Amino acid sequence: MGGKPHNSSGLPPFILTGLPGLETTQHWLFLLLGVLYIVSIVGNALILFIIKEERSLHQPMYYFLSLLSVNDLGVSFSTLPTVLTTFCFHLKKISFDSCMAQMFFIHLFSFMESGILLVMSFDRYVAICNPLRYATVLTDACVALMGMSVILRSFCMVLPLPFLLKRLPFCKDNILSHAYCLHPDLIRLPCGDVTINNIFGLFIVISTFGLDSTFILLSYVLILRSVLAIASQEERLKTLNTCVSHMCAVLIFYVPMVSVSMAARYGRHAPQYIHTLMSFIYLFVPPMLNPVIYSIKTKEIRRRLCKILLGTKF
């Protein structure tokens, strides 16, 4: 395992891995991942096309959905090159700079997704708790400002990560646990002191995922309080139904993320392929399910999608 230390003057390559312990099933896994990629890319592209074409969908809620679809496409395209080369062509070596770039974009889009889900929860809060002020609060300028704030915050949070890693010496075999580069995986490899990296990593997780999930929960507590004040049970259900798609999106993003974190913390003795599969679920399932959920639950999107695919109205 030991070797000549590398630093910024001699940056080492990294070795990607497919599914350790289940090498005989990797072709089937790649087939499954291929289906997930196709559904994710085609589904999110269709969502963007439908929102662009349907003037009735030119509303804040669907502007945020467009941003979520763009972000999901970003997640898919960030992992696609190395997953394709690792599983299909068995090319597992990746240069240091390429690995840093991939890590940057994967985490950038992950943090952005959390922020997008937060602003979408604010949209639902205003629509349900202050419906008369919805048009005046969520103007086009406000929506654009919120979107840019999410992007800028995520960019500023993730930008230091490659530079903090680049300053460290590497003297191990530099074998990664996945078919893509993730910061928690990379932070195990340097020979030097990674205290600053660990502290900064904890800081950005708490200040993004931690705060976002807290405010999302708070928004739904306020929404639920407002809904329970409605006298008619039918109206309550109708109002809550407008939040179902967003609640599903929140759950399919945060539940796998928490599961991956818990497995890393308490499941260290579990087989490596368990951690790899959970990481696949975290990165691949939300971009695939989000367009499916919104296509099913949104009448305008469902109708236009059926018209595109079947040439009929639904």
C-alpha positions in Angstrom: 0.0 0.0 0.0 2.8 2.3 0.7 4.5 4.2 -2.0 6.2 7.5 -3.0 4.2 10.4 -1.8 2.5 12.6 -4.4 1.7 16.3 -3.9 0.7 19.1 -6.2 3.9 18.7 -8.2 3.1 15.1 -9.0 -0.6 14.5 -9.0 -1.5 10.8 -8.8 -4.2 9.1 -10.9 -7.0 7.2 -9.2 -8.4 3.7 -9.8 -12.2 3.5 -10.1 -14.0 0.3 -9.1 -17.2 -1.2 -10.3 -19.0 -3.4 -7.8 -16.4 -5.1 -5.5 -17.4 -8.6 -4.5 -20.0 -8.9 -7.3 -17.8 -8.8 -10.4 -19.8 -11.5 -12.2 -23.0 -9.3 -12.0 -21.4 -6.1 -13.2 -22.8 -6.4 -16.7 -26.3 -6.8 -15.4 -25.8 -3.8 -13.1 -24.6 -1.7 -16.0 -27.7 -2.7 -18.0 -29.8 -1.5 -15.0 -27.9 1.7 -14.7 -28.3 2.2 -18.5 -32.1 2.0 -18.1 -31.9 4.5 -15.2 -29.8 6.9 -17.3 -32.2 6.7 -20.2 -35.3 7.3 -18.1 -33.6 10.1 -16.2 -32.2 11.9 -19.3 -35.3 11.5 -21.5 -37.7 12.1 -18.7 -36.1 15.3 -17.5 -35.6 16.6 -21.1 -39.3 16.0 -21.7 -40.3 17.9 -18.5 -38.2 20.9 -19.7 -39.7 20.7 -23.2 -43.3 20.5 -21.9 -42.9 23.4 -19.5 -41.4 25.5 -22.3 -44.2 24.7 -24.7 -47.2 24.8 -22.3 -47.9 28.5 -21.5 -50.2 27.4 -18.6 -47.1 26.0 -16.9 -45.3 29.3 -16.9 -45.7 29.7 -13.2 -43.2 29.8 -10.2 -43.8 26.2 -9.2 -42.9 24.9 -12.7 -40.0 27.3 -13.1 -38.6 25.6 -10.0 -39.4 22.2 -11.5 -37.5 23.2 -14.6 -34.5 24.0 -12.4 -34.8 20.6 -10.7 -34.9 18.8 -14.1 -31.8 20.7 -15.2 -30.1 19.7 -12.0 -31.1 16.1 -12.4 -29.6 16.1 -15.9 -26.4 17.5 -14.4 -26.2 14.7 -11.9 -26.7 12.1 -14.6 -24.1 13.6 -17.0 -21.6 14.1 -14.1 -21.4 10.3 -13.4 -22.1 9.0 -16.9 -18.5 9.2 -18.4 -16.7 7.2 -15.7 -19.6 4.7 -15.1 -19.6 4.0 -18.9 -15.9 3.5 -19.1 -15.7 1.5 -15.9 -18.5 -1.0 -16.6 -18.5 -1.1 -20.4 -14.9 -0.6 -21.4 -13.1 -1.6 -18.2 -11.0 1.6 -18.2 -10.7 2.3 -14.6 -7.9 4.9 -14.4 -8.8 8.5 -14.0 -6.4 11.5 -13.7 -6.3 13.6 -10.6 -7.7 16.7 -12.2 -10.5 14.8 -14.0 -11.4 13.2 -10.7 -11.5 16.6 -8.9 -13.7 18.0 -11.6 -16.1 15.1 -11.4 -16.2 15.3 -7.6 -16.9 19.1 -7.9 -19.9 18.7 -10.2 -21.4 15.7 -8.4 -21.4 17.5 -5.1 -22.4 20.8 -6.7 -25.6 19.3 -8.1 -26.3 17.4 -4.9 -26.2 20.6 -2.9 -28.2 22.4 -5.6 -30.9 19.7 -5.4 -31.3 20.3 -1.7 -31.6 24.1 -2.2 -34.1 23.6 -5.1 -36.3 21.4 -2.9 -36.1 24.1 -0.2 -37.3 26.9 -2.5 -40.0 24.6 -3.9 -41.2 24.1 -0.3 -41.4 27.9 0.1 -43.5 28.0 -3.1 -45.9 25.5 -1.6 -46.0 27.4 1.7 -46.9 30.7 0.0 -49.4 29.0 -2.3 -51.3 27.4 0.6 -50.7 29.7 3.6 -50.9 33.0 1.7 -52.6 32.3 -1.6 -53.8 35.9 -2.1 -50.1 37.1 -2.0 -48.7 34.4 -4.1 -48.5 36.4 -7.3 -47.0 39.4 -5.6 -44.5 37.4 -3.5 -43.3 35.0 -6.1 -42.7 37.3 -9.1 -40.5 36.3 -12.0 -37.7 38.4 -10.5 -38.0 36.8 -7.1 -38.0 33.3 -8.7 -34.9 34.2 -10.7 -33.2 35.6 -7.6 -34.0 32.4 -5.5 -32.7 30.2 -8.3 -29.4 32.2 -8.6 -29.0 32.1 -4.9 -29.3 28.3 -4.8 -26.7 28.0 -7.6 -24.3 30.5 -6.1 -24.5 29.1 -2.6 -23.8 25.6 -3.8 -20.9 26.8 -6.0 -19.2 28.6 -3.1 -19.6 25.7 -0.8 -18.1 23.1 -3.1 -15.4 25.2 -4.7 -12.8 24.8 -1.9 -13.0 21.0 -1.9 -10.7 20.2 -4.8 -8.1 22.8 -3.6 -8.2 21.4 -0.1 -7.5 17.9 -1.5 -4.9 19.1 -4.0 -2.6 20.4 -1.2 -2.4 17.0 0.5 0.2 14.3 -0.3 -1.0 10.9 -1.6 1.1 7.8 -1.1 -1.3 4.9 -1.3 -2.7 2.9 -4.2 -5.5 5.5 -4.6 -8.2 2.9 -5.3 -11.6 4.4 -5.0 -14.7 2.5 -3.8 -17.0 3.6 -6.7 -17.1 4.2 -10.4 -17.0 7.9 -9.8 -15.2 10.4 -7.5 -16.8 11.4 -4.2 -15.3 13.5 -1.5 -15.9 11.0 1.4 -14.1 8.4 -0.7 -11.2 10.6 -1.7 -10.6 11.9 1.9 -9.5 8.4 3.0 -6.5 8.4 0.6 -4.1 11.2 1.6 -1.2 10.5 3.9 -1.3 14.0 5.4 -3.5 15.6 8.0 -7.1 15.9 6.8 -8.5 17.6 9.8 -9.3 20.8 7.9 -10.9 18.8 5.1 -13.1 16.9 7.6 -14.1 20.1 9.5 -15.0 21.9 6.3 -16.9 18.9 4.9 -18.9 18.7 8.1 -19.6 22.5 7.9 -21.0 22.4 4.4 -23.1 19.4 5.1 -24.7 21.0 8.1 -25.1 24.4 6.5 -26.7 23.0 3.4 -28.4 19.6 3.9 -29.0 20.3 7.6 -30.5 23.8 7.3 -32.4 23.0 4.1 -34.1 19.9 5.6 -34.9 21.9 8.8 -36.6 24.7 6.8 -38.4 22.2 4.6 -39.8 20.4 7.7 -40.8 23.8 9.2 -42.6 24.8 6.0 -44.6 21.6 6.1 -45.5 22.1 9.7 -46.9 25.5 8.8 -48.6 24.1 5.7 -50.2 21.3 7.8 -51.4 23.8 10.4 -53.0 25.9 7.7 -54.6 22.8 6.0 -56.1 21.6 9.3 -57.8 25.0 9.7 -59.9 24.3 6.5 -63.4 23.2 7.5 -64.1 20.9 4.5 -62.2 17.5 4.5 -62.5 17.4 0.7 -60.7 20.8 0.4 -58.1 19.6 2.9 -57.2 16.6 0.7 -57.3 18.7 -2.4 -54.9 21.2 -0.9 -52.5 18.6 0.4 -52.6 16.9 -3.0 -50.8 19.9 -4.4 -47.8 19.0 -2.2 -47.6 15.3 -2.9 -45.1 15.5 -5.8 -42.8 17.7 -3.8 -43.0 15.6 -0.6 -42.1 12.5 -2.7 -39.2 14.4 -4.3 -38.0 15.4 -0.8 -38.2 11.8 0.5 -36.5 10.1 -2.5 -33.6 12.6 -2.1 -33.1 12.8 1.7 -33.9 9.1 2.7 -31.1 7.6 0.5 -28.7 10.4 1.5 -29.3 9.7 5.2 -29.1 5.9 4.6 -25.7 6.3 2.9 -24.5 8.5 5.8 -25.7 6.0 8.4 -24.1 3.1 6.5 -20.8 4.9 6.4 -21.0 5.6 10.1 -22.4 2.4 11.5 -22.0 -0.2 8.7 -18.2 -0.2 8.3 -18.1 -4.0 8.6 -20.7 -4.5 5.9 -19.5 -5.8 2.5 -18.3 -3.0 0.2 -20.8 -3.7 -2.4 -23.6 -2.7 0.1 -22.1 0.8 0.3 -21.7 0.9 -3.5 -25.3 -0.1 -4.1 -26.6 2.5 -1.6 -24.5 5.1 -3.3 -26.0 4.1 -6.7 -29.5 4.5 -5.2 -28.6 8.0 -3.8 -27.2 9.3 -7.1 -29.3 7.4 -9.7 -32.8 7.0 -8.3 -33.9 10.6 -7.6 -33.0 11.9 -11.1 -35.0 9.0 -12.5 -38.0 9.2 -10.2 -38.5 13.0 -10.2 -39.8 13.3 -13.7 -41.9 10.1 -13.3 -43.6 11.5 -10.1 -44.3 14.9 -11.6 -45.6 13.4 -14.8 -48.1 11.3 -12.9 -49.2 13.9 -10.5 -49.4 17.0 -12.8 -52.4 16.9 -15.1 -50.9 19.3 -17.7 -47.6 17.5 -17.9 -49.3 14.1 -18.1 -51.7 15.2 -20.8 -48.9 16.8 -23.0 -46.6 13.8 -22.4 -49.3 11.3 -23.5 -49.9 13.5 -26.6 -46.1 13.4 -27.4 -45.7 9.7 -26.8 -49.0 8.3 -28.0 -50.4 11.1 -30.2 -53.5 11.3 -28.0 -54.9 13.3 -25.2 -55.1 11.8 -21.7 
